Amino acid sequence: MAFCSFCNNAIPKGTGELYVLRDGTALSFCSSKCKNNYALGREGRLLRWTSKQAVLTTEKKAEEKKESALAKEIEAKLKEKEEAKKQQEQKK
């Protein structure tokens, strides 16, 4: 199964268009909407209705979650160190 070069949607067999550039690169499009947007010079990753844009936004959100998880781990380690210092001071 092929995927659209513009919006990254799956293209069922027997449908879509294949566009070949002068350098031999083959681009497959699922609809005339995608082909015309490509011809106008638009990028699929910048348009809201494309799957490529959805993938990029979810990757950004996942990165933010990773950062916040890392921040939580650092905070937890700092708290453990503070508690250890307090316990050492109490022993003295």
MODELLER restraints for C-alpha pairs under 7 A, 6 or more apart:
rsr = mdl.restraints
at = mdl.atoms
rsr.add(forms.Gaussian(group=physical.xy_distance, feature=features.Distance(at['CA:1:A'], at['CA:10:A']), mean=6.80, stdev=0.5))
rsr.add(forms.Gaussian(group=physical.xy_distance, feature=features.Distance(at['CA:1:A'], at['CA:11:A']), mean=6.39, stdev=0.5))
rsr.add(forms.Gaussian(group=physical.xy_distance, feature=features.Distance(at['CA:1:A'], at['CA:12:A']), mean=6.29, stdev=0.5))
rsr.add(forms.Gaussian(group=physical.xy_distance, feature=features.Distance(at['CA:1:A'], at['CA:13:A']), mean=6.69, stdev=0.5))
rsr.add(forms.Gaussian(group=physical.xy_distance, feature=features.Distance(at['CA:2:A'], at['CA:10:A']), mean=5.99, stdev=0.5))
rsr.add(forms.Gaussian(group=physical.xy_distance, feature=features.Distance(at['CA:2:A'], at['CA:11:A']), mean=5.33, stdev=0.5))
rsr.add(forms.Gaussian(group=physical.xy_distance, feature=features.Distance(at['CA:3:A'], at['CA:9:A']), mean=5.43, stdev=0.5))
rsr.add(forms.Gaussian(group=physical.xy_distance, feature=features.Distance(at['CA:3:A'], at['CA:10:A']), mean=4.47, stdev=0.5))
rsr.add(forms.Gaussian(group=physical.xy_distance, feature=features.Distance(at['CA:3:A'], at['CA:11:A']), mean=5.43, stdev=0.5))
rsr.add(forms.Gaussian(group=physical.xy_distance, feature=features.Distance(at['CA:3:A'], at['CA:28:A']), mean=7.00, stdev=0.5))
rsr.add(forms.Gaussian(group=physical.xy_distance, feature=features.Distance(at['CA:4:A'], at['CA:10:A']), mean=6.37, stdev=0.5))
rsr.add(forms.Gaussian(group=physical.xy_distance, feature=features.Distance(at['CA:4:A'], at['CA:11:A']), mean=6.50, stdev=0.5))
rsr.add(forms.Gaussian(group=physical.xy_distance, feature=features.Distance(at['CA:4:A'], at['CA:28:A']), mean=5.31, stdev=0.5))
rsr.add(forms.Gaussian(group=physical.xy_distance, feature=features.Distance(at['CA:4:A'], at['CA:29:A']), mean=4.65, stdev=0.5))
rsr.add(forms.Gaussian(group=physical.xy_distance, feature=features.Distance(at['CA:4:A'], at['CA:30:A']), mean=5.40, stdev=0.5))
rsr.add(forms.Gaussian(group=physical.xy_distance, feature=features.Distance(at['CA:5:A'], at['CA:27:A']), mean=5.73, stdev=0.5))
rsr.add(forms.Gaussian(group=physical.xy_distance, feature=features.Distance(at['CA:5:A'], at['CA:28:A']), mean=5.52, stdev=0.5))
rsr.add(forms.Gaussian(group=physical.xy_distance, feature=features.Distance(at['CA:5:A'], at['CA:29:A']), mean=5.94, stdev=0.5))
rsr.add(forms.Gaussian(group=physical.xy_distance, feature=features.Distance(at['CA:6:A'], at['CA:29:A']), mean=6.73, stdev=0.5))
rsr.add(forms.Gaussian(group=physical.xy_distance, feature=features.Distance(at['CA:6:A'], at['CA:34:A']), mean=5.90, stdev=0.5))
rsr.add(forms.Gaussian(group=physical.xy_distance, feature=features.Distance(at['CA:6:A'], at['CA:38:A']), mean=6.80, stdev=0.5))
rsr.add(forms.Gaussian(group=physical.xy_distance, feature=features.Distance(at['CA:6:A'], at['CA:44:A']), mean=5.13, stdev=0.5))
rsr.add(forms.Gaussian(group=physical.xy_distance, feature=features.Distance(at['CA:7:A'], at['CA:34:A']), mean=6.94, stdev=0.5))
rsr.add(forms.Gaussian(group=physical.xy_distance, feature=features.Distance(at['CA:7:A'], at['CA:44:A']), mean=5.50, stdev=0.5))
rsr.add(forms.Gaussian(group=physical.xy_distance, feature=features.Distance(at['CA:7:A'], at['CA:50:A']), mean=4.63, stdev=0.5))
rsr.add(forms.Gaussian(group=physical.xy_distance, feature=features.Distance(at['CA:7:A'], at['CA:51:A']), mean=5.43, stdev=0.5))
rsr.add(forms.Gaussian(group=physical.xy_distance, feature=features.Distance(at['CA:7:A'], at['CA:52:A']), mean=5.76, stdev=0.5))
rsr.add(forms.Gaussian(group=physical.xy_distance, feature=features.Distance(at['CA:8:A'], at['CA:51:A']), mean=5.71, stdev=0.5))
rsr.add(forms.Gaussian(group=physical.xy_distance, feature=features.Distance(at['CA:8:A'], at['CA:52:A']), mean=5.93, stdev=0.5))
rsr.add(forms.Gaussian(group=physical.xy_distance, feature=features.Distance(at['CA:9:A'], at['CA:51:A']), mean=6.48, stdev=0.5))
rsr.add(forms.Gaussian(group=physical.xy_distance, feature=features.Distance(at['CA:11:A'], at['CA:30:A']), mean=5.66, stdev=0.5))
rsr.add(forms.Gaussian(group=physical.xy_distance, feature=features.Distance(at['CA:16:A'], at['CA:29:A']), mean=5.54, stdev=0.5))
rsr.add(forms.Gaussian(group=physical.xy_distance, feature=features.Distance(at['CA:16:A'], at['CA:30:A']), mean=4.37, stdev=0.5))
rsr.add(forms.Gaussian(group=physical.xy_distance, feature=features.Distance(at['CA:16:A'], at['CA:31:A']), mean=5.82, stdev=0.5))
rsr.add(forms.Gaussian(group=physical.xy_distance, feature=features.Distance(at['CA:17:A'], at['CA:28:A']), mean=5.69, stdev=0.5))
rsr.add(forms.Gaussian(group=physical.xy_distance, feature=features.Distance(at['CA:17:A'], at['CA:29:A']), mean=5.20, stdev=0.5))
rsr.add(forms.Gaussian(group=physical.xy_distance, feature=features.Distance(at['CA:17:A'], at['CA:30:A']), mean=6.53, stdev=0.5))
rsr.add(forms.Gaussian(group=physical.xy_distance, feature=features.Distance(at['CA:18:A'], at['CA:26:A']), mean=6.68, stdev=0.5))
rsr.add(forms.Gaussian(group=physical.xy_distance, feature=features.Distance(at['CA:18:A'], at['CA:27:A']), mean=5.76, stdev=0.5))
rsr.add(forms.Gaussian(group=physical.xy_distance, feature=features.Distance(at['CA:18:A'], at['CA:28:A']), mean=4.43, stdev=0.5))
rsr.add(forms.Gaussian(group=physical.xy_distance, feature=features.Distance(at['CA:18:A'], at['CA:29:A']), mean=6.36, stdev=0.5))
rsr.add(forms.Gaussian(group=physical.xy_distance, feature=features.Distance(at['CA:19:A'], at['CA:26:A']), mean=5.75, stdev=0.5))
rsr.add(forms.Gaussian(group=physical.xy_distance, feature=features.Distance(at['CA:19:A'], at['CA:27:A']), mean=4.98, stdev=0.5))
rsr.add(forms.Gaussian(group=physical.xy_distance, feature=features.Distance(at['CA:19:A'], at['CA:28:A']), mean=6.02, stdev=0.5))
rsr.add(forms.Gaussian(group=physical.xy_distance, feature=features.Distance(at['CA:20:A'], at['CA:26:A']), mean=4.37, stdev=0.5))
rsr.add(forms.Gaussian(group=physical.xy_distance, feature=features.Distance(at['CA:20:A'], at['CA:27:A']), mean=6.02, stdev=0.5))
rsr.add(forms.Gaussian(group=physical.xy_distance, feature=features.Distance(at['CA:29:A'], at['CA:35:A']), mean=5.91, stdev=0.5))
rsr.add(forms.Gaussian(group=physical.xy_distance, feature=features.Distance(at['CA:44:A'], at['CA:50:A']), mean=6.10, stdev=0.5))
rsr.add(forms.Gaussian(group=physical.xy_distance, feature=features.Distance(at['CA:44:A'], at['CA:52:A']), mean=6.33, stdev=0.5))
rsr.add(forms.Gaussian(group=physical.xy_distance, feature=features.Distance(at['CA:44:A'], at['CA:53:A']), mean=6.85, stdev=0.5))
rsr.add(forms.Gaussian(group=physical.xy_distance, feature=features.Distance(at['CA:45:A'], at['CA:52:A']), mean=4.97, stdev=0.5))
rsr.add(forms.Gaussian(group=physical.xy_distance, feature=features.Distance(at['CA:45:A'], at['CA:53:A']), mean=4.39, stdev=0.5))
rsr.add(forms.Gaussian(group=physical.xy_distance, feature=features.Distance(at['CA:46:A'], at['CA:53:A']), mean=6.00, stdev=0.5))
rsr.add(forms.Gaussian(group=physical.xy_distance, feature=features.Distance(at['CA:47:A'], at['CA:53:A']), mean=6.24, stdev=0.5))
